Amino acid sequence: MQSISVLSTEYVRVGVRATVNGGPYNPTGGSVQFAFTRGTARPEEWADAEWDDVPLPGTITYVARCLIGPDTVALTPGTYSVWVKITADLEIPVRKTGQLQIT
């Protein structure tokens, strides 16, 4: 679990692997958004995010990132589920990707 201070402004990063017809697919042509929820809540509000320029070295994992902090996506202290939504062509996958601790 990643931990970030409520005073900090920094990126939350999530690795994304995508396939089409069983082969690797570069999802960076689509838009990406993040949501941060508590408990078992499902996302209702989405924050715009962006893609890093290159996949992780030696992999086909791409990195999506969302800037959080007091002047962007402000989160109060607590534990959040991190969700990622990718809009690409006909598919719009939504995935819960892990947890984030705001201290």
LUMROVO-189383 format. One record per residue: residue in one letter; x, y, z of N, C-alpha, C in turn. Coordinates in Angstrom, 1 decimal. Atoms other than C-alpha are relative to their C-alpha. Layout:
residues N
   r     n.c1     n.c2     n.c3    ca.c1    ca.c2    ca.c3     c.c1     c.c2     c.c3
   a        X        Y        Z        X        Y        Z        X        Y        Z
...
This chain:
residues 103
   r     n.c1     n.c2     n.c3    ca.c1    ca.c2    ca.c3     c.c1     c.c2     c.c3
   m      0.8     -1.2      0.0      0.0      0.0      0.0      0.9      1.2      0.0
   q     -0.8     -1.3      0.1      1.4      3.4     -1.0     -0.6      0.9      1.1
   s      0.4     -1.0     -1.0      1.3      6.1      1.7      0.5      1.4     -0.5
   i     -0.3     -1.4      0.4      1.2      9.9      0.9     -0.5      0.9      1.1
   s      0.5     -1.0     -1.0      1.0     12.8      3.3     -1.1      0.9     -0.6
   v      1.0     -0.9      0.4     -2.1     15.0      3.1      0.5      1.3     -0.5
   l     -0.7     -1.2      0.3      0.3     17.9      2.7      0.7      0.0     -1.4
   s     -0.8      0.2      1.2      2.0     16.5     -0.4     -0.8      0.1     -1.3
   t      0.5      0.0      1.4      1.3     17.0     -4.1      0.9     -0.9     -0.8
   e     -0.8      0.9      0.8      2.5     14.0     -6.1     -0.9     -1.0     -0.7
   y      0.8      1.0      0.8      1.5     11.3     -8.6     -0.2     -1.3      0.7
   v      0.3      1.4     -0.3     -0.2      8.1     -7.8      0.1     -0.8     -1.3
   r     -0.3      0.7      1.3      1.0      5.6    -10.4     -0.6     -1.4      0.1
   v      0.5      1.4      0.2     -0.6      2.3    -11.6      0.5     -0.6     -1.2
   g     -0.4      0.8      1.2      0.8     -0.3    -13.9     -1.2     -0.5     -0.7
   v      1.1      0.5      0.8     -1.5     -1.3    -16.8      0.5     -0.9     -1.1
   r     -0.3      0.9      1.1     -1.2     -4.3    -19.0     -1.3     -0.3     -0.7
   a      1.2      0.2      0.8     -3.6     -4.7    -21.9      0.3     -1.0     -1.1
   t     -0.1      0.9      1.1     -4.2     -7.4    -24.5     -1.2      0.1     -0.9
   v      1.1      0.0      1.0     -6.2     -7.6    -27.7      0.2     -1.3     -0.8
   n     -0.1      1.3      0.7     -6.9    -11.0    -29.3      1.2     -0.8      0.5
   g     -1.1      0.8     -0.6     -4.3    -12.6    -26.9      1.4      0.6     -0.1
   g     -1.3     -0.6      0.2     -1.5    -10.2    -27.8      0.1      1.3      0.7
   p     -0.1     -1.3     -0.7     -0.1     -7.1    -26.1     -0.6      1.1     -0.8
   y      0.6     -1.2      0.6     -1.8     -3.8    -26.7      0.4      1.2      0.7
   n     -0.4     -1.2     -0.6     -0.6     -0.3    -26.1     -1.3      0.9      0.3
   p      1.2     -0.7     -0.3     -3.5      1.4    -24.2      0.1      1.6      0.0
   t     -0.3     -1.4     -0.2     -1.9      4.9    -24.2     -0.7      0.9     -1.1
   g      0.8     -0.8      0.9     -4.0      6.0    -27.2     -1.4      0.4      0.5
   g      1.2     -0.3     -0.7     -7.0      6.1    -24.9      0.1      0.9      1.1
   s     -0.1     -0.9     -1.2     -7.9      8.4    -22.1      0.0     -0.8      1.2
   v     -0.1      0.7     -1.3     -7.3      7.4    -18.5     -0.5      0.9      1.1
   q      0.5     -0.8     -1.1     -9.0      8.5    -15.3      0.1     -0.9      1.3
   f     -0.2      0.7     -1.3     -8.6      7.6    -11.6     -1.2      0.4      0.9
   a      0.9     -0.3     -1.1    -11.1      7.4     -8.7      0.5     -0.5      1.3
   f     -0.4      0.3     -1.3    -10.5      7.2     -5.0     -1.2     -0.2      0.9
   t      1.1      0.3     -0.8    -13.1      5.5     -2.8      0.3     -0.5      1.3
   r     -0.2      0.6     -1.3    -13.5      4.5      0.8     -0.9     -1.2      0.2
   g      0.8      1.2     -0.3    -14.7      1.1      2.0     -0.4     -0.8     -1.2
   t      0.5      0.8      1.2    -16.8     -0.8     -0.5     -0.7      0.9     -1.0
   a      0.6     -0.9      1.0    -18.0      2.3     -2.4      0.5     -0.2     -1.4
   r     -0.5      0.0      1.4    -17.9      2.3     -6.1      0.2      1.4     -0.5
   p     -0.4     -1.4      0.4    -16.5      5.3     -8.0     -1.3      0.7     -0.6
   e      1.0     -0.9      0.5    -18.9      8.1     -8.7      0.6      1.2     -0.7
   e     -0.7     -1.1      0.6    -16.4     10.9     -9.5      1.3     -0.5     -0.5
   w     -1.3      0.4      0.6    -13.4     10.5    -11.8      0.9      1.2     -0.2
   a     -0.9     -1.1      0.2    -10.3     12.6    -11.9      0.8     -0.3     -1.3
   d     -0.8      0.2      1.2     -8.4     13.1    -15.2      1.4     -0.4      0.4
   a     -1.3      0.5     -0.2     -5.1     11.3    -15.4      0.8      0.0     -1.3
   e     -0.8      0.0      1.2     -2.4     10.8    -17.9      0.9     -1.3     -0.1
   w     -0.9      1.1      0.2      0.0      8.2    -19.3      1.5      0.5      0.1
   d     -1.5     -0.2      0.1      3.8      8.1    -18.7      0.4     -0.3     -1.4
   d     -0.4      0.1      1.4      5.7      8.2    -21.9      0.4     -1.4     -0.5
   v     -0.5      1.4      0.4      7.1      4.6    -21.9     -0.5     -1.0      0.9
   p      0.4      1.1     -0.9      6.2      1.2    -20.5      1.2     -0.2      1.0
   l     -1.0      0.3     -1.0      8.1     -0.1    -17.5      1.1     -0.8     -0.7
   p     -1.1      0.7      0.7     11.6     -1.3    -18.6     -0.1     -1.5      0.0
   g      0.0      1.5      0.1     11.6     -4.9    -19.9     -1.3     -0.6      0.1
   t      1.4      0.5     -0.2      7.8     -5.2    -19.7     -0.9      0.5     -1.1
   i      1.0     -0.6      0.8      4.7     -4.5    -21.6     -1.1      0.7      0.9
   t      0.8     -0.7     -0.9      3.3     -2.7    -18.6      0.1      1.5     -0.1
   y      0.0     -1.4      0.1      2.3      0.9    -19.1     -0.4      0.7      1.3
   v      0.3     -0.7     -1.3      2.0      3.5    -16.3     -1.0      1.1     -0.2
   a      0.9     -1.1     -0.1     -1.0      5.6    -15.7      0.3      0.8      1.3
   r     -0.3     -0.8     -1.2     -0.6      8.5    -13.2     -1.1      1.1      0.1
   c      0.9     -1.0     -0.4     -2.9     10.9    -11.4      0.6      0.9      1.1
   l     -0.6     -0.9     -1.0     -1.7     14.0     -9.5     -1.0      0.2      1.1
   i      0.9     -0.3     -1.1     -3.2     14.3     -6.1      0.7      0.9      1.0
   g     -0.6     -0.9     -0.9     -2.7     16.9     -3.4     -1.0      1.1      0.3
   p      0.9     -1.1     -0.4     -4.2     20.0     -1.8     -0.6      0.9     -1.1
   d      0.4     -0.9      1.1     -4.4     22.0     -5.1     -0.6     -0.8     -1.2
   t      0.5      0.8      1.1     -5.5     19.1     -7.3     -1.1     -0.9      0.5
   v      1.0      1.0     -0.6     -7.4     15.9     -6.2      0.3      0.0      1.5
   a     -0.2     -0.1     -1.5     -7.6     16.7     -2.4     -0.7     -1.2      0.7
   l      0.5      1.1     -0.7     -8.0     13.6     -0.3      0.3      0.2      1.5
   t     -0.2     -0.2     -1.4     -8.5     13.7      3.5      0.7     -1.3      0.6
   p     -0.7      1.2     -0.6     -6.5     11.3      5.8     -1.0     -1.2      0.0
   g      0.8      1.2      0.0     -7.7      7.7      5.5      0.6     -1.0     -1.0
   t     -0.4      1.0      1.0     -7.4      4.6      3.3     -1.0      0.0     -1.1
   y      0.8     -0.1      1.2     -8.7      4.7     -0.2      0.3     -1.2     -0.9
   s     -0.2      0.9      1.2     -9.3      2.1     -3.0      0.3      0.9     -1.2
   v     -0.4     -0.7      1.2     -7.6      3.2     -6.2     -0.7     -0.7     -1.2
   w      0.6      0.6      1.2     -9.6      2.7     -9.4      0.5      0.7     -1.2
   v     -0.5     -0.6      1.3     -8.5      3.2    -13.0     -1.1     -0.3     -1.1
   k      0.9      0.2      1.1    -10.8      3.7    -16.0      0.7      0.4     -1.3
   i     -0.6     -0.3      1.3     -9.5      3.5    -19.6     -1.1      0.0     -1.1
   t      1.0     -0.1      1.1    -11.6      4.7    -22.5      0.8     -0.2     -1.3
   a     -0.8      0.3      1.2    -10.2      3.1    -25.7     -1.0     -0.7     -1.0
   d      0.9      0.6      1.0    -12.3      2.3    -28.8     -1.3     -0.3      0.6
   l      1.3      0.4     -0.5    -15.3      0.3    -27.8      0.0     -0.4      1.4
   e     -0.1      0.5     -1.3    -14.1     -1.0    -24.5      0.3      1.2      1.0
   i     -0.3     -0.9     -1.1    -14.1      1.0    -21.2      0.2     -0.8      1.2
   p     -0.2      0.8     -1.2    -12.5     -1.2    -18.6      0.2      0.9      1.2
   v     -0.1     -0.7     -1.3    -12.8     -0.1    -15.0      0.6     -1.1      1.0
   r     -0.7      0.9     -0.9    -10.4     -1.8    -12.5      0.4      0.6      1.4
   k     -0.5     -0.3     -1.3     -9.8     -1.6     -8.8      1.4     -0.5      0.1
   t     -1.4      0.3      0.2     -6.0     -1.5     -8.6      0.8     -0.1      1.3
   g     -0.7      0.0     -1.3     -5.0     -1.3     -4.9     -0.5      1.0      1.0
   q      0.4     -0.9     -1.0     -5.1      0.9     -1.9      1.1      1.1      0.2
   l     -0.8     -1.2     -0.2     -3.7      4.3     -1.0     -0.3      0.5      1.4
   q      0.2     -0.6     -1.4     -3.1      5.6      2.6      0.4      1.5     -0.1
   i     -0.3     -1.5     -0.2     -3.3      9.4      3.1      0.2      0.2      1.5
   t     -0.3     -0.2     -1.4     -1.7     10.4      6.4      0.1      1.5      0.3
